[in-house]
Amino acid sequence: MACSRVRLEDEVLPFEFGSASASASQSDRWVGIVDDDDAVRSSLKRVLRMEGMCVETFASGEEFLERITRGVPSCLVLDVRLGAFTGFDLQDRLVARGDVPPIIFITAHDEIPAARLDPCAGTAGYLRKPFDVAALIALVRPWLRESATPGVAR
């Protein structure tokens, strides 16, 4: 998906910032993007980097789990449908680890079940594809601020 094809939907649901855990220090704040679509990953990476954000992308939940052994992102942009190991599976794995970054779900499919939107499970919001990148930036940016490290232990 090209950046020019992204449009605003009324599906932006922000949640309370103190609800999810983020373990990155101020000096190593970064955004993780997990999506199996290379065009989406590249487009979102480019847009967030233009906003001055440090971004790492991953084609699968498994690839992301390998990376976080070196540190959890300040915020995770997570596609719901990734294949056999879904975005929800990754969310469950992160909750089980006890170190859940704020998660912003993105999906081109039907609504996300209400139980998955629970801030106690790390959910910080969701966007329905295609979405306006300004909406994504508005959901991500607060987690990169100095005061946005909730420090909620799981």
C-alpha positions as a Markdown table, in Angstrom:
| # | Residue | x | y | z |
|---|---|---|---|---|
| 1 | Met | 0.0 | 0.0 | 0.0 |
| 2 | Ala | 1.4 | 3.4 | -1.0 |
| 3 | Cys | 1.2 | 6.3 | 1.5 |
| 4 | Ser | -0.9 | 8.3 | -0.9 |
| 5 | Arg | -3.6 | 5.6 | -0.8 |
| 6 | Val | -4.1 | 5.7 | 3.0 |
| 7 | Arg | -7.3 | 7.4 | 4.1 |
| 8 | Leu | -9.0 | 8.3 | 7.4 |
| 9 | Glu | -11.5 | 5.9 | 8.9 |
| 10 | Asp | -13.7 | 6.5 | 11.9 |
| 11 | Glu | -12.1 | 3.4 | 13.4 |
| 12 | Val | -9.5 | 5.2 | 15.6 |
| 13 | Leu | -9.8 | 4.1 | 19.2 |
| 14 | Pro | -7.3 | 5.6 | 21.6 |
| 15 | Phe | -7.0 | 4.2 | 25.1 |
| 16 | Glu | -5.5 | 5.3 | 28.4 |
| 17 | Phe | -1.7 | 5.8 | 28.3 |
| 18 | Gly | -1.1 | 4.4 | 31.8 |
| 19 | Ser | -2.5 | 1.0 | 30.9 |
| 20 | Ala | 0.3 | -0.8 | 29.0 |
| 21 | Ser | 3.8 | -1.6 | 29.9 |
| 22 | Ala | 6.8 | -0.1 | 28.0 |
| 23 | Ser | 10.3 | -1.0 | 29.1 |
| 24 | Ala | 12.5 | 1.2 | 26.8 |
| 25 | Ser | 14.5 | 4.0 | 28.3 |
| 26 | Gln | 14.3 | 7.5 | 26.9 |
| 27 | Ser | 17.5 | 7.0 | 24.9 |
| 28 | Asp | 16.3 | 3.8 | 23.2 |
| 29 | Arg | 12.7 | 4.5 | 22.4 |
| 30 | Trp | 11.6 | 2.8 | 19.2 |
| 31 | Val | 8.5 | 1.7 | 17.3 |
| 32 | Gly | 8.1 | -1.9 | 16.2 |
| 33 | Ile | 5.9 | -2.6 | 13.1 |
| 34 | Val | 4.8 | -6.2 | 12.5 |
| 35 | Asp | 3.0 | -6.8 | 9.2 |
| 36 | Asp | 3.3 | -9.6 | 6.7 |
| 37 | Asp | 2.8 | -7.1 | 3.8 |
| 38 | Asp | 6.2 | -5.7 | 2.7 |
| 39 | Ala | 4.5 | -2.6 | 1.1 |
| 40 | Val | 2.7 | -1.8 | 4.4 |
| 41 | Arg | 5.8 | -2.2 | 6.5 |
| 42 | Ser | 7.9 | 0.0 | 4.1 |
| 43 | Ser | 5.3 | 2.7 | 3.9 |
| 44 | Leu | 4.7 | 2.9 | 7.6 |
| 45 | Lys | 8.4 | 2.8 | 8.4 |
| 46 | Arg | 9.0 | 5.7 | 5.9 |
| 47 | Val | 6.2 | 7.8 | 7.3 |
| 48 | Leu | 7.2 | 7.3 | 11.0 |
| 49 | Arg | 10.9 | 7.9 | 10.3 |
| 50 | Met | 9.9 | 11.2 | 8.5 |
| 51 | Glu | 8.3 | 12.1 | 11.9 |
| 52 | Gly | 11.7 | 11.5 | 13.6 |
| 53 | Met | 10.8 | 8.2 | 15.1 |
| 54 | Cys | 13.2 | 5.2 | 15.3 |
| 55 | Val | 11.5 | 2.3 | 13.6 |
| 56 | Glu | 12.1 | -1.4 | 13.2 |
| 57 | Thr | 10.0 | -3.7 | 11.0 |
| 58 | Phe | 9.2 | -7.4 | 11.1 |
| 59 | Ala | 7.5 | -9.7 | 8.7 |
| 60 | Ser | 6.2 | -12.0 | 11.4 |
| 61 | Gly | 5.5 | -12.3 | 15.1 |
| 62 | Glu | 8.2 | -14.9 | 15.4 |
| 63 | Glu | 10.8 | -12.5 | 13.9 |
| 64 | Phe | 9.6 | -9.8 | 16.4 |
| 65 | Leu | 10.0 | -12.2 | 19.3 |
| 66 | Glu | 13.6 | -12.9 | 18.3 |
| 67 | Arg | 14.4 | -9.2 | 18.3 |
| 68 | Ile | 12.8 | -8.3 | 21.7 |
| 69 | Thr | 15.3 | -10.4 | 23.6 |
| 70 | Arg | 17.4 | -7.2 | 23.2 |
| 71 | Gly | 14.7 | -4.9 | 24.3 |
| 72 | Val | 11.0 | -4.2 | 23.9 |
| 73 | Pro | 9.7 | -1.2 | 21.8 |
| 74 | Ser | 8.1 | 1.8 | 23.2 |
| 75 | Cys | 5.1 | 1.0 | 21.0 |
| 76 | Leu | 4.1 | -1.8 | 18.7 |
| 77 | Val | 2.1 | -1.4 | 15.5 |
| 78 | Leu | 0.7 | -4.9 | 15.0 |
| 79 | Asp | -1.3 | -6.3 | 12.1 |
| 80 | Val | -4.0 | -8.7 | 13.2 |
| 81 | Arg | -3.7 | -11.2 | 10.4 |
| 82 | Leu | -0.2 | -12.4 | 10.0 |
| 83 | Gly | -0.7 | -16.0 | 9.0 |
| 84 | Ala | -0.6 | -19.0 | 11.3 |
| 85 | Phe | 0.9 | -17.0 | 14.1 |
| 86 | Thr | -1.5 | -14.1 | 14.3 |
| 87 | Gly | -1.2 | -10.7 | 15.9 |
| 88 | Phe | -3.5 | -12.0 | 18.7 |
| 89 | Asp | -1.1 | -14.9 | 19.2 |
| 90 | Leu | 1.8 | -12.4 | 19.5 |
| 91 | Gln | -0.2 | -10.3 | 22.0 |
| 92 | Asp | -0.9 | -13.5 | 24.1 |
| 93 | Arg | 2.8 | -14.4 | 24.0 |
| 94 | Leu | 3.8 | -10.9 | 25.1 |
| 95 | Val | 1.2 | -10.9 | 28.0 |
| 96 | Ala | 2.6 | -14.3 | 29.1 |
| 97 | Arg | 6.2 | -12.9 | 29.1 |
| 98 | Gly | 4.9 | -10.1 | 31.3 |
| 99 | Asp | 6.5 | -7.3 | 29.2 |
| 100 | Val | 3.8 | -5.9 | 26.9 |
| 101 | Pro | 4.5 | -2.7 | 25.0 |
| 102 | Pro | 1.6 | -0.5 | 24.1 |
| 103 | Ile | 0.0 | -2.2 | 21.0 |
| 104 | Ile | -1.8 | -0.4 | 18.2 |
| 105 | Phe | -3.6 | -3.0 | 16.1 |
| 106 | Ile | -4.1 | -2.4 | 12.4 |
| 107 | Thr | -6.5 | -4.5 | 10.4 |
| 108 | Ala | -8.2 | -4.6 | 7.0 |
| 109 | His | -10.8 | -7.0 | 8.3 |
| 110 | Asp | -13.8 | -7.0 | 10.6 |
| 111 | Glu | -13.8 | -5.5 | 14.0 |
| 112 | Ile | -11.4 | -6.7 | 16.7 |
| 113 | Pro | -13.1 | -8.6 | 19.5 |
| 114 | Ala | -13.6 | -6.4 | 22.6 |
| 115 | Ala | -11.5 | -8.7 | 24.8 |
| 116 | Arg | -8.5 | -8.0 | 22.5 |
| 117 | Leu | -8.9 | -4.2 | 23.1 |
| 118 | Asp | -8.4 | -4.5 | 26.8 |
| 119 | Pro | -5.6 | -2.1 | 27.9 |
| 120 | Cys | -4.5 | -4.7 | 30.5 |
| 121 | Ala | -3.5 | -6.8 | 27.5 |
| 122 | Gly | -1.4 | -4.0 | 26.1 |
| 123 | Thr | -3.9 | -2.5 | 23.6 |
| 124 | Ala | -3.4 | 1.2 | 23.1 |
| 125 | Gly | -5.7 | 1.6 | 20.1 |
| 126 | Tyr | -6.6 | 0.3 | 16.7 |
| 127 | Leu | -6.9 | 1.5 | 13.2 |
| 128 | Arg | -8.9 | -0.1 | 10.3 |
| 129 | Lys | -7.0 | -0.2 | 7.0 |
| 130 | Pro | -6.8 | 1.9 | 5.0 |
| 131 | Phe | -6.2 | 4.6 | 7.5 |
| 132 | Asp | -4.8 | 8.1 | 7.6 |
| 133 | Val | -1.2 | 8.1 | 8.6 |
| 134 | Ala | -1.9 | 11.2 | 10.8 |
| 135 | Ala | -4.1 | 9.0 | 12.9 |
| 136 | Leu | -1.3 | 6.4 | 13.4 |
| 137 | Ile | 1.2 | 9.2 | 14.2 |
| 138 | Ala | -1.3 | 10.5 | 16.8 |
| 139 | Leu | -1.6 | 7.1 | 18.5 |
| 140 | Val | 2.2 | 6.4 | 18.4 |
| 141 | Arg | 3.7 | 9.7 | 19.3 |
| 142 | Pro | 2.6 | 9.8 | 23.0 |
| 143 | Trp | 4.4 | 6.5 | 23.7 |
| 144 | Leu | 7.7 | 8.0 | 22.6 |
| 145 | Arg | 7.6 | 11.0 | 25.0 |
| 146 | Glu | 9.6 | 11.0 | 28.1 |
| 147 | Ser | 6.5 | 11.0 | 30.4 |
| 148 | Ala | 4.9 | 8.1 | 28.5 |
| 149 | Thr | 6.8 | 5.3 | 30.2 |
| 150 | Pro | 3.9 | 3.8 | 32.3 |
| 151 | Gly | 6.1 | 1.2 | 34.1 |
| 152 | Val | 3.1 | -1.1 | 34.9 |
| 153 | Ala | 4.5 | -4.5 | 35.9 |
| 154 | Arg | 2.9 | -7.5 | 34.5 |
